[in-house]
């Protein structure tokens, strides 16, 4: 992603984490409760997979695609 060393603009990405990752660091509007709820669900899914040691190739491909490398 642009701003994270990647080559893809945010307009090409669909993720529940977008409100968190594409939010200004120096202020800006607060995140809405509904945005926080969807971010939480996605983060819990990611951390649960990491904790289980899942090595799903499709998940790895998705992660690499989101950050623009691989």
Backbone as JSON, one array per atom type, in Angstrom:
{
  "sequence": "XXXXXXXXXXXXXXXXXXXXXXXXXXXXXXXXXXXXXXXXXXXXXXXXXXXXXXXXXXXXXXXXXXXXXX",
  "N": [[0.84, -1.17, 0.0], [0.39, 2.25, -0.67], [2.3, 4.45, 1.23], [3.02, 2.5, 2.96], [5.17, 1.29, 1.91], [4.38, -0.13, -0.29], [2.95, -0.61, -3.61], [0.34, -0.24, -4.37], [-2.62, 1.75, -4.59], [-4.98, 2.93, -2.09], [-7.52, 2.92, -3.17], [-7.71, 0.59, -4.59], [-8.01, -1.46, -2.84], [-9.8, -3.61, -0.67], [-10.61, -3.88, 2.52], [-11.36, -4.62, 5.92], [-9.69, -3.35, 7.6], [-9.02, -0.92, 6.55], [-10.05, 1.67, 7.54], [-8.46, 1.99, 9.8], [-5.79, 1.73, 8.89], [-5.6, 3.58, 6.82], [-5.72, 6.14, 7.95], [-5.18, 9.42, 9.12], [-2.15, 10.09, 10.89], [-1.73, 12.3, 12.36], [-3.97, 13.46, 13.58], [-7.22, 14.21, 12.48], [-10.54, 12.91, 11.89], [-12.26, 11.07, 14.48], [-12.44, 7.49, 14.66], [-15.39, 5.74, 13.8], [-17.69, 3.96, 15.96], [-18.76, 1.65, 14.69], [-16.85, 1.21, 12.68], [-14.64, 0.62, 14.28], [-15.55, -1.74, 15.43], [-15.66, -3.51, 13.21], [-12.98, -3.51, 12.52], [-11.88, -4.66, 14.82], [-12.96, -7.28, 14.71], [-11.68, -8.25, 12.41], [-8.95, -8.02, 13.16], [-8.91, -9.77, 15.35], [-9.38, -12.19, 14.02], [-7.06, -12.38, 12.45], [-5.03, -12.46, 14.45], [-5.8, -14.76, 15.83], [-5.33, -16.71, 13.88], [-2.56, -16.47, 13.59], [-1.8, -17.24, 16.19], [-2.55, -19.91, 16.2], [-0.78, -20.86, 14.43], [-1.32, -21.12, 11.76], [-0.6, -21.72, 8.39], [-1.66, -20.98, 5.93], [-1.54, -20.93, 2.5], [-3.08, -19.33, 0.79], [-3.91, -17.25, 2.48], [-1.39, -16.11, 3.05], [-0.74, -15.25, 0.47], [-2.73, -13.34, 0.12], [-2.04, -11.48, 2.12], [0.48, -10.67, 1.17], [-0.37, -9.53, -1.23], [-1.89, -7.37, -0.34], [-0.01, -5.72, 0.92], [1.63, -5.25, -1.17], [3.87, -6.68, -2.14], [5.76, -9.61, -3.06]],
  "CA": [[0.0, 0.0, 0.0], [1.1, 3.52, -0.63], [2.5, 4.85, 2.62], [3.54, 1.35, 3.7], [6.21, 0.69, 1.08], [3.8, -0.88, -1.4], [2.7, 0.08, -4.87], [-1.09, -0.15, -4.66], [-3.37, 2.8, -3.89], [-6.09, 2.45, -1.26], [-8.73, 2.74, -3.98], [-7.7, -0.77, -5.15], [-8.01, -2.43, -1.75], [-11.0, -3.74, 0.14], [-10.28, -4.56, 3.78], [-11.98, -4.04, 7.12], [-8.65, -2.58, 8.3], [-8.76, 0.35, 5.87], [-10.21, 2.86, 8.38], [-7.33, 2.07, 10.72], [-4.52, 1.88, 8.17], [-5.63, 4.76, 5.96], [-6.19, 7.21, 8.83], [-4.03, 10.3, 9.41], [-1.48, 9.92, 12.18], [-1.63, 13.59, 13.04], [-5.29, 14.02, 13.85], [-8.3, 13.69, 11.67], [-11.75, 12.52, 12.62], [-12.22, 9.82, 15.23], [-13.07, 6.35, 14.01], [-16.75, 5.47, 14.28], [-17.8, 2.68, 16.67], [-18.97, 0.56, 13.73], [-15.56, 0.96, 12.06], [-13.82, -0.06, 15.28], [-16.07, -3.1, 15.6], [-15.23, -4.33, 12.08], [-11.53, -3.63, 12.65], [-11.64, -5.63, 15.89], [-13.27, -8.62, 14.21], [-10.61, -8.65, 11.48], [-7.71, -8.2, 13.92], [-9.04, -11.01, 16.12], [-9.21, -13.29, 13.08], [-5.64, -12.44, 12.1], [-4.22, -12.9, 15.59], [-6.15, -16.16, 16.1], [-4.62, -17.53, 12.9], [-1.14, -16.45, 13.98], [-1.64, -18.02, 17.42], [-2.69, -21.33, 15.84], [0.32, -21.21, 13.54], [-1.82, -21.4, 10.42], [0.27, -21.32, 7.3], [-2.52, -21.05, 4.75], [-0.9, -20.23, 1.39], [-3.97, -18.29, 0.27], [-3.81, -16.13, 3.41], [-0.1, -15.48, 2.82], [-0.84, -14.55, -0.81], [-3.57, -12.17, 0.35], [-1.24, -10.52, 2.87], [1.47, -10.12, 0.25], [-1.07, -8.69, -2.19], [-2.33, -6.13, 0.32], [1.13, -4.84, 1.18], [2.23, -4.93, -2.45], [5.11, -7.38, -2.45], [5.58, -11.04, -3.16]],
  "C": [[0.88, 1.24, 0.0], [1.17, 3.95, 0.82], [3.03, 3.73, 3.49], [4.58, 0.6, 2.87], [5.68, -0.1, -0.1], [3.51, 0.0, -2.59], [1.22, 0.3, -5.17], [-1.74, 1.01, -3.9], [-4.52, 2.19, -3.09], [-7.35, 2.2, -2.07], [-8.82, 1.34, -4.58], [-7.82, -1.86, -4.08], [-9.35, -2.43, -1.02], [-10.64, -4.56, 1.37], [-10.97, -3.85, 4.93], [-10.99, -3.18, 7.89], [-8.4, -1.21, 7.68], [-8.98, 1.57, 6.76], [-9.06, 3.07, 9.36], [-6.03, 2.42, 9.98], [-4.46, 3.13, 7.31], [-6.2, 5.95, 6.74], [-5.0, 8.1, 9.15], [-3.47, 10.08, 10.81], [-1.52, 11.19, 13.01], [-2.99, 14.25, 13.27], [-6.33, 13.4, 12.93], [-9.48, 13.32, 12.53], [-11.52, 11.22, 13.38], [-12.84, 8.71, 14.38], [-14.45, 6.13, 14.63], [-16.77, 4.13, 15.01], [-17.98, 1.49, 15.73], [-17.67, 0.21, 13.01], [-14.66, 0.19, 13.01], [-14.27, -1.5, 15.47], [-15.61, -4.0, 14.45], [-13.72, -4.52, 12.08], [-11.2, -4.69, 13.69], [-11.87, -7.05, 15.41], [-12.14, -9.12, 13.31], [-9.29, -8.89, 12.22], [-7.75, -9.47, 14.76], [-8.84, -12.23, 15.23], [-7.74, -13.48, 12.73], [-4.82, -12.99, 13.26], [-4.55, -14.34, 15.99], [-5.41, -17.09, 15.14], [-3.13, -17.59, 13.22], [-0.92, -17.34, 15.2], [-1.73, -19.52, 17.16], [-1.55, -21.8, 14.94], [-0.15, -21.59, 12.16], [-0.83, -20.91, 9.37], [-0.47, -21.49, 5.98], [-1.88, -20.27, 3.61], [-1.77, -19.12, 0.81], [-3.95, -17.06, 1.17], [-2.5, -15.39, 3.19], [-0.12, -14.69, 1.51], [-1.67, -13.27, -0.65], [-2.78, -11.09, 1.1], [-0.22, -9.87, 1.97], [0.83, -9.19, -0.77], [-1.48, -7.35, -1.59], [-1.15, -5.18, 0.52], [1.94, -4.56, -0.07], [3.58, -5.55, -2.72], [4.79, -8.86, -2.59], [5.4, -11.52, -4.56]]
}
